[in-house]
Amino acid sequence: MRDKTQTNSAAPGDGLIRAGAVVFFIGAVATLVTVAPFLLGTTPFPTYMFGLSMLMGVGFLVAGAGVLRSVAEGRRRARADASG
């Protein structure tokens, strides 16, 4: 029988990492769509599509913040276990 604490144990920062991955993926698709007309020789997309490409960097930063939050919580737990 499985332990109920392990089935729904999301560490701090996991949500940020998942959200960052989704935003990064959306930015990657926007980048491919934006670059495709240059490679195919067709008319380029409007300028706002280049702005959507910046979502790759935003997603990377959000995921990085989630990793840092997870690391900070791990260090906090380690200190609590060592002192207690």
One Martini backbone bead per residue (centre of mass of N, CA, C, O) as a GRO file, in nm:
protein
   84
    1MET     BB    1   0.098   0.035   0.021
    2ARG     BB    2   0.066   0.364  -0.013
    3ASP     BB    3   0.178   0.666   0.070
    4LYS     BB    4   0.002   0.964   0.100
    5THR     BB    5   0.247   1.172   0.107
    6GLN     BB    6   0.366   1.088  -0.189
    7THR     BB    7   0.128   1.155  -0.397
    8ASN     BB    8   0.115   1.491  -0.290
    9SER     BB    9   0.433   1.594  -0.327
   10ALA     BB   10   0.504   1.928  -0.355
   11ALA     BB   11   0.750   2.117  -0.403
   12PRO     BB   12   0.894   2.397  -0.379
   13GLY     BB   13   0.879   2.521  -0.720
   14ASP     BB   14   0.724   2.328  -0.914
   15GLY     BB   15   0.523   2.529  -1.039
   16LEU     BB   16   0.737   2.715  -1.166
   17ILE     BB   17   0.867   2.504  -1.346
   18ARG     BB   18   0.618   2.431  -1.511
   19ALA     BB   19   0.546   2.715  -1.608
   20GLY     BB   20   0.820   2.771  -1.745
   21ALA     BB   21   0.798   2.540  -1.952
   22VAL     BB   22   0.546   2.642  -2.096
   23VAL     BB   23   0.650   2.924  -2.174
   24PHE     BB   24   0.895   2.824  -2.330
   25PHE     BB   25   0.740   2.660  -2.543
   26ILE     BB   26   0.580   2.896  -2.658
   27GLY     BB   27   0.836   3.056  -2.741
   28ALA     BB   28   0.951   2.842  -2.933
   29VAL     BB   29   0.718   2.840  -3.131
   30ALA     BB   30   0.729   3.143  -3.197
   31THR     BB   31   1.014   3.134  -3.313
   32LEU     BB   32   0.960   2.938  -3.545
   33VAL     BB   33   0.737   3.111  -3.677
   34THR     BB   34   0.917   3.369  -3.715
   35VAL     BB   35   1.158   3.232  -3.887
   36ALA     BB   36   1.030   3.084  -4.130
   37PRO     BB   37   0.997   3.319  -4.344
   38PHE     BB   38   1.306   3.358  -4.385
   39LEU     BB   39   1.357   3.063  -4.495
   40LEU     BB   40   1.109   3.077  -4.722
   41GLY     BB   41   1.065   3.381  -4.846
   42THR     BB   42   0.854   3.533  -4.696
   43THR     BB   43   0.656   3.718  -4.521
   44PRO     BB   44   0.673   3.865  -4.237
   45PHE     BB   45   0.584   3.904  -3.934
   46PRO     BB   46   0.485   4.076  -3.698
   47THR     BB   47   0.630   4.227  -3.427
   48TYR     BB   48   0.479   4.072  -3.193
   49MET     BB   49   0.617   3.797  -3.250
   50PHE     BB   50   0.889   3.876  -3.126
   51GLY     BB   51   0.773   3.908  -2.841
   52LEU     BB   52   0.688   3.609  -2.808
   53SER     BB   53   0.982   3.502  -2.817
   54MET     BB   54   1.052   3.610  -2.520
   55LEU     BB   55   0.925   3.368  -2.359
   56MET     BB   56   1.173   3.199  -2.328
   57GLY     BB   57   1.315   3.376  -2.116
   58VAL     BB   58   1.085   3.384  -1.911
   59GLY     BB   59   1.067   3.078  -1.864
   60PHE     BB   60   1.355   3.045  -1.765
   61LEU     BB   61   1.327   3.233  -1.517
   62VAL     BB   62   1.095   3.087  -1.377
   63ALA     BB   63   1.236   2.814  -1.350
   64GLY     BB   64   1.480   2.923  -1.192
   65ALA     BB   65   1.313   3.020  -0.949
   66GLY     BB   66   1.213   2.735  -0.875
   67VAL     BB   67   1.489   2.614  -0.818
   68LEU     BB   68   1.575   2.813  -0.597
   69ARG     BB   69   1.338   2.749  -0.409
   70SER     BB   70   1.401   2.448  -0.375
   71VAL     BB   71   1.686   2.484  -0.259
   72ALA     BB   72   1.608   2.658  -0.014
   73GLU     BB   73   1.424   2.443   0.115
   74GLY     BB   74   1.639   2.223   0.143
   75ARG     BB   75   1.826   2.385   0.331
   76ARG     BB   76   1.616   2.439   0.552
   77ARG     BB   77   1.569   2.138   0.620
   78ALA     BB   78   1.863   2.065   0.688
   79ARG     BB   79   1.890   2.262   0.926
   80ALA     BB   80   1.652   2.148   1.092
   81ASP     BB   81   1.768   1.857   1.117
   82ALA     BB   82   2.044   1.935   1.250
   83SER     BB   83   1.911   2.096   1.503
   84GLY     BB   84   1.669   1.870   1.578
   0.00000   0.00000   0.00000
